[in-house]
Amino acid sequence: LNDYTRKIILDQVRKDMYVVLPTLDENVYGFGKQVARLAQLAHITSVLDDKRTEEEPSLTEQISRTLYEYLSAYLTGNNKDKLLFDINFGGIVSKDGLENSGGDFGNGWYNDHLFHYGYI
């Protein structure tokens, strides 16, 4: 990969890292997709050997910090649609999915868990 192409990609990542950030009001599926998108951006910058400068941390470090903040808040229950243990079937479901069979794309009925949790 030449330097010009590397610069174009890293410049685009700088723009993309602030677009459509996760929100703690989102359901598990939407939140997971946005977190996965940020993780992919961090992976791209780490592969491209993004360097830190004295003025600012590398893009990989910046994105990783953002990911840590969102995931920590989500996994400690600071989100609207919390994950719960379903004592009837012994699985993890979302609060909205458990309260409403159509909520979270059927999450409370164990529909598409591979998508819902796979992103996180």
C-alpha positions in Angstrom: 0.0 0.0 0.0 1.6 3.3 -1.0 1.6 6.3 1.2 -0.9 8.2 -0.8 -3.5 5.5 -0.5 -2.7 5.0 3.2 -3.3 8.7 3.8 -6.7 8.7 1.9 -7.9 5.7 4.0 -6.8 7.2 7.3 -8.3 10.6 6.4 -11.6 8.9 5.7 -11.4 7.0 9.0 -10.9 10.3 10.8 -14.2 11.5 9.3 -16.0 8.2 9.8 -15.1 7.8 13.5 -17.6 10.5 14.5 -20.4 9.5 12.2 -23.3 7.4 13.6 -21.9 6.8 17.1 -23.6 4.2 19.3 -26.2 5.4 21.6 -27.3 3.9 24.9 -30.9 4.4 23.9 -30.5 2.0 21.0 -31.6 -1.7 21.1 -28.9 -4.4 21.3 -28.9 -5.0 17.6 -28.4 -1.3 16.6 -25.9 -0.7 19.4 -23.9 -3.8 18.4 -23.8 -2.7 14.7 -22.4 0.7 15.6 -19.9 -0.8 18.1 -18.8 -3.3 15.4 -18.4 -0.5 12.9 -16.1 1.4 15.3 -14.1 -1.8 16.0 -13.6 -2.3 12.3 -12.3 1.3 12.0 -9.8 0.6 14.8 -8.7 -2.6 13.1 -8.2 -0.7 9.8 -6.0 1.9 11.5 -4.0 -0.7 13.4 -3.3 -2.6 10.1 -2.2 0.7 8.4 0.3 1.3 11.2 -1.3 4.6 12.3 1.3 6.5 14.3 0.8 8.7 17.3 2.1 12.2 17.3 3.2 14.4 20.2 0.0 16.4 19.7 -2.5 13.6 19.7 -2.8 9.9 20.2 -3.1 7.6 17.2 -6.5 7.0 15.5 -6.4 3.4 16.8 -6.0 4.7 20.4 -8.7 7.3 19.9 -11.2 4.8 18.5 -10.3 2.2 21.1 -11.0 4.7 23.9 -14.4 5.5 22.4 -15.2 1.8 22.1 -14.2 1.2 25.7 -16.5 4.1 26.9 -19.5 2.8 25.0 -19.0 -0.9 25.8 -18.3 -0.2 29.5 -21.5 1.8 29.8 -23.5 -0.8 27.9 -22.2 -3.8 29.7 -22.6 -2.3 33.2 -26.3 -1.6 32.5 -26.2 2.1 31.8 -28.2 1.6 28.6 -32.0 1.8 28.1 -32.5 -1.7 26.8 -30.7 -3.8 29.3 -29.6 -7.4 28.9 -31.3 -9.8 31.3 -31.1 -13.5 32.2 -34.2 -15.3 31.2 -34.8 -17.8 34.1 -37.4 -19.7 32.1 -35.1 -20.8 29.3 -31.7 -19.9 30.8 -30.5 -17.4 28.1 -29.7 -13.8 27.8 -32.3 -11.6 26.2 -33.0 -7.9 26.0 -35.5 -6.2 28.4 -37.5 -4.9 25.5 -37.5 -8.2 23.7 -38.6 -10.0 26.9 -41.5 -7.6 27.5 -42.7 -7.5 23.9 -42.4 -10.6 21.6 -41.9 -8.3 18.6 -39.4 -6.0 20.4 -35.8 -6.0 19.3 -36.6 -8.2 16.3 -37.9 -11.0 18.5 -34.9 -11.0 20.8 -36.9 -12.2 23.8 -38.0 -15.2 21.7 -34.3 -16.0 20.9 -34.6 -14.9 17.3 -31.4 -13.9 15.6 -29.2 -13.9 18.7 -26.2 -14.6 16.5 -26.7 -11.2 14.9 -27.7 -9.3 18.0 -24.8 -10.4 20.1 -22.4 -11.2 17.4 -21.8 -7.6 16.7 -20.8 -6.9 20.3 
